[in-house]
Amino acid sequence: MRPNQLSLPGLLLLIALLVAFSYFEKREEEGPAPPQSSTQTSNPGARQANTAGDFDYYSLVLSWSPAHCARSEGRDDDTQCARPDGRRYGFILHGLWPQYERGYPEDCPTRTRPYVPQRVIDDMLDVMPSKGLIIHEYRKHGTCSGLSPEAYYETARRLYDSVTIPDRFRRPSDAQSVNPRDVVRAFVAANPKLKPDMVAVACRGPGSRLQEIRICFTKAGELRSCGVNEDQGQLCRSSVMQVLPVH
């Protein structure tokens, strides 16, 4: 090999060094790269699912207690269905559900363990007569409100108290066969600010039994129209619904 002639490995190394020098010279001309975000999505404006406080509206869910007590799990529910004091319930507060316009969040991560204090449980038992339900509803739905257990149940109580139950559904002693639209009309008549698109009726089980009423509120607690989650055609497809008596 002649002294002034490079070997093939040396030639390849020289080419690599020239390419690297050209790259870094170009980078210096362009300036430093912008810092990367800690989280990146294909659509930066897209909603992150199950984020506490990020939702569109509330669905206040009122369950028809006789339907629960008629099921096998209700027969062993002494707190709600076989109370020693003889008390029987009609509509109870089942929960306050944060909703998206389409779909809903659940089990949202929180900074601390989603613990419901006993004093909060005690304060809710008159309208939500199940300790297990109170704890479950906060963990699954209340965590997504962005509120503490105290604030969440204070809001739930306030919205529950703002709804007037129609007389025919307070403590009926006889079974009723009704059209779901009749139930909606009864609630609208009893609540002057309520409109038909703000309330929905759910039925299921033997004889299409009345299960629950859903009433929709803004995050600020004002009545508003419901989203697709309360599609009446999906919640109760029957034209005749059975309302079990309170006894």
C-alpha positions in Angstrom: 0.0 0.0 0.0 1.3 3.4 -0.9 1.9 5.8 2.1 -0.6 8.4 0.9 -3.4 5.8 0.1 -6.1 5.1 2.7 -7.3 1.6 3.4 -11.0 0.8 2.9 -11.8 0.9 6.7 -10.0 4.2 7.0 -12.0 5.6 4.1 -15.3 4.6 5.6 -14.4 6.2 8.9 -13.5 9.5 7.1 -16.9 9.5 5.4 -18.7 8.9 8.7 -16.9 11.8 10.3 -17.7 14.2 7.5 -21.5 13.2 7.6 -21.6 13.7 11.4 -19.9 17.1 11.2 -22.4 18.2 8.5 -25.4 17.1 10.7 -24.2 18.9 13.8 -23.4 22.1 11.8 -26.9 22.1 10.5 -28.5 21.5 13.9 -26.5 24.6 15.3 -27.9 26.7 12.4 -31.5 25.6 13.2 -31.3 26.3 16.9 -32.2 24.0 19.9 -35.1 21.6 19.5 -38.3 22.5 21.5 -38.7 20.5 24.8 -40.9 17.5 24.6 -44.2 17.2 26.6 -44.3 14.6 29.3 -47.4 13.1 27.7 -48.1 13.1 24.0 -51.3 12.1 22.1 -52.2 12.0 18.5 -54.7 14.8 19.2 -53.3 17.2 21.9 -56.8 18.6 22.4 -58.5 15.2 23.0 -60.1 14.5 26.3 -58.2 12.1 28.6 -60.7 9.5 29.8 -61.3 9.0 33.5 -59.8 12.3 34.6 -61.2 13.6 37.9 -63.3 16.7 37.3 -63.3 16.4 33.5 -66.9 15.6 32.5 -69.9 17.3 30.9 -72.9 16.9 33.2 -74.3 15.0 36.1 -77.0 12.3 35.9 -78.9 12.1 39.2 -80.1 8.5 39.5 -83.1 7.7 41.7 -83.7 4.0 42.1 -87.2 2.5 42.7 -86.5 0.6 46.0 -89.4 -2.0 45.6 -87.8 -3.3 42.4 -84.5 -3.8 44.3 -86.2 -5.5 47.2 -88.0 -7.9 44.9 -84.8 -9.3 43.5 -82.9 -12.1 45.3 -80.1 -9.7 46.5 -82.7 -7.4 47.9 -84.3 -10.0 50.1 -81.2 -10.2 52.3 -80.8 -6.4 52.4 -82.0 -5.6 55.9 -80.9 -2.0 55.7 -83.1 -1.1 52.8 -85.6 -3.9 52.4 -86.3 -5.5 55.8 -85.8 -2.8 58.3 -86.7 -3.7 61.9 -88.4 -0.3 62.2 -90.8 -1.2 59.4 -89.8 1.7 57.1 -90.2 1.1 53.4 -88.7 3.2 50.6 -90.0 4.4 47.3 -87.4 6.4 45.3 -84.0 6.5 46.9 -80.8 8.2 45.8 -78.8 5.7 43.9 -76.0 8.0 42.9 -74.8 11.1 41.1 -73.0 10.1 38.0 -70.5 12.4 36.1 -71.2 11.9 32.4 -69.7 12.7 29.0 -72.0 13.7 26.3 -71.4 10.2 25.0 -70.1 7.7 27.5 -68.9 8.3 31.0 -65.8 8.2 33.3 -65.5 5.8 36.2 -63.0 4.9 38.9 -60.9 8.0 38.4 -57.5 8.1 40.0 -57.2 10.3 43.1 -54.2 11.6 45.1 -55.4 9.8 48.2 -57.4 6.6 48.8 -61.1 7.2 48.0 -62.2 6.8 51.7 -65.7 7.8 52.7 -65.8 9.0 56.3 -68.3 7.4 58.6 -69.9 10.7 59.4 -70.6 11.2 55.7 -72.2 7.7 55.5 -74.3 8.4 58.5 -75.6 11.7 57.0 -76.7 10.0 53.8 -78.4 6.8 55.1 -81.9 8.4 55.2 -82.0 8.8 51.4 -79.3 6.3 50.4 -80.0 3.4 52.9 -76.9 1.2 52.2 -73.4 1.8 53.5 -72.0 -0.4 50.8 -73.8 1.6 48.1 -72.5 4.9 49.5 -68.9 3.7 49.4 -69.3 2.1 46.0 -70.8 5.1 44.4 -68.1 7.4 45.5 -65.3 5.1 44.4 -66.8 4.5 41.0 -68.5 7.8 40.2 -67.7 10.3 42.9 -64.0 10.2 42.3 -64.7 11.4 38.7 -66.5 14.5 40.0 -63.2 16.0 41.3 -64.9 16.5 44.7 -64.1 15.2 48.1 -66.5 12.7 49.6 -68.0 15.4 51.7 -68.5 17.8 48.8 -69.7 15.1 46.5 -72.4 13.9 48.8 -73.4 17.4 49.7 -74.0 18.1 46.0 -75.9 14.8 45.6 -78.1 15.6 48.6 -78.8 19.1 47.3 -79.8 17.9 43.8 -81.9 15.1 45.3 -83.7 17.5 47.6 -84.4 19.8 44.6 -86.5 17.1 42.9 -90.2 16.8 43.8 -91.5 13.2 43.6 -95.0 13.0 42.0 -97.7 12.0 44.5 -98.5 8.8 42.6 -94.9 7.6 43.1 -94.4 8.6 46.7 -95.7 5.5 48.5 -98.1 3.6 46.2 -99.8 0.7 47.9 -101.0 -0.9 44.7 -99.0 -2.0 41.6 -99.3 0.2 38.5 -98.9 -0.4 34.8 -97.7 2.7 33.1 -96.1 3.9 29.9 -92.6 5.3 30.6 -93.7 8.6 28.9 -96.4 8.9 31.6 -93.7 8.8 34.3 -91.8 11.5 32.5 -94.9 13.6 32.2 -95.6 13.2 35.9 -92.2 14.3 36.9 -92.4 17.3 34.5 -95.7 18.3 36.0 -94.4 18.1 39.6 -91.2 20.1 38.7 -92.0 23.3 36.7 -88.4 23.8 35.5 -88.0 20.2 34.3 -88.5 19.5 30.6 -89.0 16.0 29.0 -85.5 15.9 27.5 -84.0 16.4 31.0 -85.4 13.1 32.5 -85.3 9.5 31.5 -86.9 6.3 32.8 -85.1 2.9 33.0 -86.9 -0.5 33.3 -85.8 -4.1 33.1 -86.5 -7.5 34.6 -89.8 -9.4 34.8 -92.7 -7.4 33.4 -90.4 -4.5 32.5 -90.3 -3.2 36.0 -89.5 0.4 36.8 -85.9 0.5 38.0 -84.8 4.1 38.1 -85.3 7.7 37.0 -82.4 9.8 35.7 -82.5 13.6 35.9 -79.7 15.6 34.3 -77.9 18.6 35.7 -75.0 20.9 34.7 -71.8 20.8 36.7 -73.1 23.9 38.5 -76.3 22.1 39.5 -78.8 23.5 37.0 -81.2 21.4 35.1 -80.2 20.6 31.5 -81.0 18.2 28.7 -79.5 14.7 28.9 -76.9 13.1 26.7 -77.0 9.8 24.7 -76.4 7.9 28.0 -80.1 8.6 28.9 -81.5 7.6 25.5 -85.1 6.7 26.5 -85.3 4.1 23.8 -82.3 2.2 25.3 -83.2 2.5 29.0 -86.7 1.2 28.6 -87.9 -0.3 25.4 -91.3 -1.4 26.7 -94.4 0.6 26.1 -95.9 -0.8 29.4 -93.9 -0.8 32.6 -94.7 -2.3 35.9 -94.3 -0.1 39.1 -94.2 -2.4 42.1 -95.9 -1.1 45.2 -94.3 0.1 48.4 -95.3 -2.2 51.2 
